[in-house]
Amino acid sequence: MKKLFFIILSALLCCSCSDKTKIKGNIVNADKATLYFEYNGIDKIEILDSVILNKKGNFSFSVKRNIYPDFYRLRLKDKFIILALDSASQIISVKADADDIFNVEFTGSDESATIQKLRKSSYDLQKTALSNDVNLVEEKLELHRFLAQNIILENPRSAAAY
């Protein structure tokens, strides 16, 4: 009986201590589009996996966990979602709409959500710059600067601050 208990306990510990991070989620309005899972390295972007999305848009990828934080991305055509993964990342869920890729919901990765806020702010600033409304551009620039400054000062060692 003790032997069986230890065998079951060992099996449970092995299963719960996976060295992989799972990225799963759903991207709507992307039927038959290819979603790429890529490593976003310092000097190059490397495609790790891909899936053709169905009408529901469900996907799942996994990657070996690194000791240090690393950046990955989900790419759909010319749009992408940045993921910050570290040694504590186990399961990250992503929900998005292919028509509005900047409004992404994350669970399991606060860093990725913070990076997405910065990307959305930067995108809004770029869109505003095209309007030639100098006052509005200055206002958006100040909002973006304030957001970035707060993120950096709040946790200067975070992946989002980087």
RODO-2510 file (C-alpha; in nm, 4 decimals, decimal comma):
residues 162
     n   res          X          Y          Z
     1     m     0,0000     0,0000     0,0000
     2     k     0,2848     0,2422     0,0879
     3     k     0,4590     0,1540    -0,2368
     4     l     0,1460     0,2361    -0,4392
     5     f     0,1056     0,5668    -0,2535
     6     f     0,4625     0,6744    -0,3373
     7     i     0,4249     0,5701    -0,7007
     8     i     0,1083     0,7800    -0,7368
     9     l     0,2661     1,0720    -0,5497
    10     s     0,5756     1,0571    -0,7741
    11     a     0,3618     1,0496    -1,0876
    12     l     0,1618     1,3515    -0,9705
    13     l     0,4767     1,5473    -0,8895
    14     c     0,6282     1,4692    -1,2292
    15     c     0,3144     1,5846    -1,4075
    16     s     0,2820     1,9057    -1,2076
    17     c     0,6488     2,0028    -1,2466
    18     s     0,6545     2,0342    -1,6214
    19     d     0,9420     2,2272    -1,7737
    20     k     0,7115     2,3696    -2,0414
    21     t     0,4978     2,6800    -2,0639
    22     k     0,1664     2,6332    -2,2396
    23     i     0,0208     2,9186    -2,4439
    24     k    -0,3418     2,8664    -2,5318
    25     g    -0,6210     3,0860    -2,6406
    26     n    -0,8693     3,2055    -2,8902
    27     i    -0,8509     3,4599    -3,1714
    28     v    -1,1880     3,5294    -3,3300
    29     n    -1,2432     3,6587    -3,6846
    30     a    -0,9401     3,4668    -3,8117
    31     d    -1,1002     3,1656    -3,9818
    32     k    -0,8463     2,9787    -4,1976
    33     a    -0,5665     3,2237    -4,1119
    34     t    -0,2282     3,0921    -4,0027
    35     l    -0,1190     3,1834    -3,6510
    36     y     0,2576     3,1678    -3,5957
    37     f     0,4260     3,1192    -3,2584
    38     e     0,7676     3,2868    -3,2767
    39     y     1,0710     3,3420    -3,0578
    40     n     1,1445     3,7163    -3,0532
    41     g     1,5224     3,7150    -3,0053
    42     i     1,7592     4,0077    -2,9897
    43     d     1,8987     3,9556    -3,3376
    44     k     1,6306     3,7507    -3,5127
    45     i     1,2754     3,6213    -3,5051
    46     e     1,2444     3,2439    -3,5258
    47     i     0,9215     3,0598    -3,6127
    48     l     0,8697     2,7823    -3,3579
    49     d     0,5263     2,6520    -3,4566
    50     s     0,2099     2,7427    -3,6428
    51     v    -0,1547     2,6467    -3,6673
    52     i    -0,4340     2,7218    -3,9130
    53     l    -0,7205     2,8646    -3,7121
    54     n    -1,0757     2,7392    -3,7531
    55     k    -1,3969     2,9400    -3,7039
    56     k    -1,3672     2,9176    -3,3246
    57     g    -1,0052     3,0389    -3,3388
    58     n    -0,8717     2,8087    -3,0661
    59     f    -0,4986     2,7391    -3,0495
    60     s    -0,2373     2,5885    -2,8201
    61     f     0,1434     2,6001    -2,8216
    62     s     0,4070     2,5001    -2,5717
    63     v     0,7678     2,6011    -2,5226
    64     k     1,0452     2,4949    -2,2888
    65     r     1,0739     2,7301    -1,9929
    66     n     1,3874     2,9413    -1,9694
    67     i     1,5602     3,0490    -1,6508
    68     y     1,5604     3,4105    -1,7698
    69     p     1,2678     3,6071    -1,9114
    70     d     1,2319     3,5839    -2,2872
    71     f     1,0042     3,7368    -2,5461
    72     y     0,7823     3,5453    -2,7853
    73     r     0,5048     3,6547    -3,0123
    74     l     0,1883     3,5308    -3,1757
    75     r     0,1752     3,6579    -3,5340
    76     l    -0,1313     3,6709    -3,7547
    77     k    -0,0416     3,8153    -4,0953
    78     d     0,1258     4,1492    -4,0117
    79     k    -0,0278     4,1787    -3,6627
    80     f     0,1309     4,0363    -3,3513
    81     i     0,0911     3,9923    -2,9775
    82     i     0,4032     4,0040    -2,7588
    83     l     0,4419     3,7464    -2,4811
    84     a     0,6886     3,7806    -2,1953
    85     l     0,7668     3,4363    -2,0527
    86     d     0,9843     3,3528    -1,7554
    87     s     1,0679     3,0529    -1,5379
    88     a     0,7412     3,0903    -1,3431
    89     s     0,5164     3,0951    -1,6519
    90     q     0,3069     2,7780    -1,6651
    91     i    -0,0118     2,8475    -1,8573
    92     i    -0,0851     3,1706    -2,0414
    93     s    -0,4267     3,2289    -2,1937
    94     v    -0,4800     3,4803    -2,4714
    95     k    -0,8129     3,6068    -2,6073
    96     a    -0,8168     3,8472    -2,8994
    97     d    -1,0027     3,9614    -3,2075
    98     a    -0,8097     3,9559    -3,5355
    99     d    -0,9863     4,2773    -3,6383
   100     d    -0,8687     4,4615    -3,3244
   101     i    -0,5472     4,2894    -3,2141
   102     f    -0,4577     4,5601    -2,9596
   103     n    -0,7465     4,4671    -2,7302
   104     v    -0,6075     4,1421    -2,5927
   105     e    -0,7032     3,9692    -2,2692
   106     f    -0,4287     3,7778    -2,0870
   107     t    -0,4427     3,5430    -1,7915
   108     g    -0,1261     3,4025    -1,6423
   109     s     0,1050     3,6804    -1,7643
   110     d     0,0780     4,0270    -1,6136
   111     e     0,3992     4,1244    -1,7967
   112     s     0,2425     4,0454    -2,1349
   113     a    -0,0652     4,2512    -2,0450
   114     t     0,1541     4,5475    -1,9461
   115     i     0,3542     4,5229    -2,2682
   116     q     0,0276     4,5173    -2,4621
   117     k    -0,0835     4,8398    -2,2868
   118     l     0,2398     5,0068    -2,3975
   119     r     0,1998     4,8799    -2,7544
   120     k    -0,1592     5,0054    -2,7706
   121     s    -0,0538     5,3466    -2,6380
   122     s     0,2254     5,3664    -2,8948
   123     y    -0,0118     5,2638    -3,1748
   124     d    -0,2669     5,5277    -3,0682
   125     l     0,0096     5,7880    -3,0678
   126     q     0,1193     5,6896    -3,4198
   127     k    -0,2390     5,7034    -3,5479
   128     t    -0,2859     6,0464    -3,3911
   129     a     0,0368     6,1736    -3,5486
   130     l    -0,1174     6,1122    -3,8909
   131     s    -0,4024     6,3519    -3,8087
   132     n    -0,1745     6,6594    -3,8126
   133     d    -0,3462     6,7865    -3,4941
   134     v    -0,0385     6,9074    -3,3035
   135     n    -0,2210     6,9616    -2,9746
   136     l    -0,3716     6,6124    -2,9824
   137     v    -0,0343     6,4581    -3,0729
   138     e     0,1319     6,6377    -2,7805
   139     e    -0,1447     6,5196    -2,5484
   140     k    -0,1115     6,1560    -2,6634
   141     l     0,2678     6,1778    -2,6418
   142     e     0,2471     6,3008    -2,2822
   143     l     0,0013     6,0215    -2,1914
   144     h     0,2306     5,7604    -2,3473
   145     r     0,5358     5,9033    -2,1725
   146     f     0,3505     5,9018    -1,8381
   147     l     0,2381     5,5391    -1,8870
   148     a     0,5887     5,4208    -1,9827
   149     q     0,7515     5,6128    -1,6980
   150     n     0,5144     5,4621    -1,4407
   151     i     0,5738     5,1093    -1,5690
   152     i     0,9511     5,1557    -1,5529
   153     l     0,9521     5,3184    -1,2087
   154     e     0,7085     5,0646    -1,0652
   155     n     0,9332     4,7697    -1,1512
   156     p     1,2554     4,8609    -1,3357
   157     r     1,3603     4,4942    -1,3621
   158     s     1,0410     4,3798    -1,5321
   159     a     1,0205     4,2581    -1,8882
   160     a     0,7737     4,5392    -1,9614
   161     a     1,0233     4,8012    -1,8408
   162     y     1,2820     4,6528    -2,0739
***
